[in-house]
């Protein structure tokens, strides 16, 4: 059995005659007849009912043709994949992102990219705090989106593109807070804290947290961190966007301290290493996300 035989069968079924199929395929009628005859002989079945004016499938032929159509469709997809890969398009593209990121822009960009690069597999990899930079440095992802601080310039060679801002707030379940509520960092140390696990970056230590409480609970997942915070397990510094609804309905409250900012504003950037050359897929993702950031800020 060959794909060419199946294509002949498909065209005969679609057009209902050898003559029409031969014209459409630029072949002779005897050649098409021979192709179908060999196919029938191979399996010792009749695929076509030749007693009618219009050629139709036999009951066995209908079953065979249904599977043949799937095979032909797979062959078309495989041919497309081959052409995509021959153009140098990446077969796999990995995007890493920090918990501070709004995933909406990332997902929207990937949705656009999948239409242009239908054979590329996309992986979106989240992590703990500052994981985006760590993922880039270790080669685990091709492009990262994460919190960016100016000290990062001295850690390696990067291309970056600002795309958004994030706001961090100090928050707690009202049930956890004593009366009166703490107003200084020193008073806050009496309360337990929940936080994201540190990355493996040398400068990322517990000292980057707001306070060194006597009891700490850690997780590497932003959703779990939020759940821990809402349960009253501890105080946390967390992206405001993650808890905006809880702040509105009062299930969480922001903590105001005399010796600490009410909120911290940071920058989110696209990040890649200067020694990493992006292929067509990567460049499209980079340009698309940068373009969305510009439109959003205009």
Residue pairs with C-beta under 8 A, 6 or more apart in sequence:
1 39
1 42
3 71
3 72
3 75
4 35
5 35
5 36
5 38
5 39
6 68
6 71
6 72
7 25
7 72
8 21
8 25
8 27
8 32
8 35
8 36
9 36
9 39
9 47
9 65
9 68
10 65
10 68
10 69
10 72
11 21
11 24
11 25
12 18
12 21
12 32
12 36
12 48
12 55
13 55
13 56
13 57
13 65
14 21
15 21
15 24
16 54
16 55
16 56
17 54
17 55
18 29
18 32
18 33
18 55
19 29
21 32
22 28
22 29
22 31
22 32
25 32
36 47
36 48
39 47
40 46
40 47
43 64
45 58
45 60
45 61
45 64
46 58
46 60
46 61
47 57
47 58
47 60
47 61
47 64
47 65
48 55
48 56
48 57
48 58
48 61
49 55
49 56
49 57
49 58
49 61
57 65
80 118
80 119
81 119
84 117
84 118
84 119
84 120
85 91
85 119
87 280
88 279
88 280
89 117
89 119
89 120
89 279
89 280
89 281
90 117
90 120
90 142
90 279
90 280
90 281
90 282
91 119
91 120
91 121
92 120
92 121
92 123
93 120
93 121
93 122
93 123
93 142
93 143
93 281
93 282
93 285
94 122
94 123
94 125
94 140
94 141
94 142
94 143
95 106
95 110
95 122
95 123
95 124
95 125
95 141
95 142
95 143
95 144
95 145
95 285
96 125
96 126
96 127
96 131
96 132
96 135
96 136
96 140
96 141
96 143
96 144
96 145
96 146
97 103
97 106
97 124
97 125
97 126
97 127
97 132
97 144
97 145
97 146
98 126
98 127
98 129
98 130
98 131
98 132
98 144
98 145
98 146
98 147
98 268
99 126
99 127
99 128
99 129
99 196
99 222
99 225
99 239
99 242
100 129
100 146
100 147
100 166
100 168
100 239
100 266
100 268
101 132
101 145
101 146
101 164
101 166
101 268
102 164
102 241
103 124
105 163
105 164
105 289
105 292
105 293
105 296
106 124
106 145
106 289
107 124
108 292
109 285
109 288
109 289
109 292
110 122
110 124
110 285
112 288
113 120
113 122
113 281
113 284
113 285
113 288
114 120
114 122
116 284
117 280
117 281
117 284
120 281
125 135
125 140
125 141
126 221
126 222
127 134
127 135
127 199
127 220
128 196
128 197
128 198
128 199
128 220
128 221
129 147
129 196
129 197
129 198
129 199
129 204
130 146
130 147
130 199
130 201
130 204
131 146
131 199
132 141
132 144
132 145
132 146
132 147
132 271
133 144
133 146
133 152
133 155
133 199
133 201
133 271
134 199
134 200
134 201
135 141
135 144
136 143
136 144
136 158
136 271
136 272
136 273
137 155
137 156
137 273
142 272
142 276
142 278
142 282
143 270
143 271
143 272
143 278
143 282
143 285
143 286
144 270
144 271
144 272
145 163
145 268
145 269
145 270
145 271
145 289
146 268
146 269
146 271
147 166
147 266
147 267
147 268
148 160
148 162
148 266
148 267
148 268
148 269
148 271
149 266
149 267
151 203
152 158
155 201
156 273
157 273
157 274
157 275
158 271
158 272
158 273
158 274
159 271
159 272
159 273
159 274
160 269
160 270
160 271
161 269
161 270
161 286
161 289
161 290
161 293
162 267
162 268
162 269
162 293
163 268
163 269
163 270
163 289
163 290
163 292
163 293
164 267
164 268
164 293
164 296
165 265
165 266
165 267
165 268
166 239
166 240
166 241
166 265
166 266
166 267
166 268
167 239
167 240
167 241
167 263
167 264
167 265
167 266
168 237
168 238
168 239
168 240
168 263
168 264
168 266
169 237
169 238
169 240
169 243
169 247
169 254
169 262
169 263
169 264
170 210
170 235
170 236
170 237
170 254
170 255
170 257
170 260
171 229
171 235
171 236
171 237
171 238
171 243
171 247
171 252
171 253
171 254
171 255
172 191
172 229
172 232
172 234
172 235
172 236
172 252
172 253
172 255
173 229
173 230
173 231
173 232
173 251
173 252
173 253
174 250
174 251
174 252
174 253
175 232
176 191
176 192
176 232
176 234
176 235
177 191
177 253
177 255
181 255
182 188
182 190
182 191
182 255
182 257
183 256
183 257
183 258
184 257
184 258
184 259
185 210
185 211
185 257
185 259
185 260
188 210
188 211
188 213
188 235
188 255
188 257
189 211
189 212
189 213
189 214
190 213
190 214
191 213
191 234
191 235
192 213
192 214
192 215
192 216
192 217
192 233
192 234
192 235
193 209
193 210
193 211
193 213
193 215
193 216
193 217
193 234
193 235
193 236
194 216
194 217
194 218
194 219
194 225
194 228
194 229
194 233
194 234
194 235
194 236
195 209
195 216
195 217
195 218
195 225
195 236
195 237
196 218
196 219
196 220
196 222
196 225
197 218
197 219
197 220
198 204
198 205
198 206
198 208
206 212
206 216
209 237
210 235
210 237
210 260
211 235
213 234
213 235
215 234
216 234
217 228
217 233
217 234
219 225
219 228
222 238
222 239
222 242
225 236
225 238
226 238
226 242
226 243
228 234
228 236
229 235
229 236
229 238
229 243
229 252
230 246
230 251
230 252
235 255
237 264
240 247
240 263
243 252
246 252
247 253
247 254
254 262
254 263
256 262
270 286
270 289
270 290
272 278
272 282
272 286
278 286
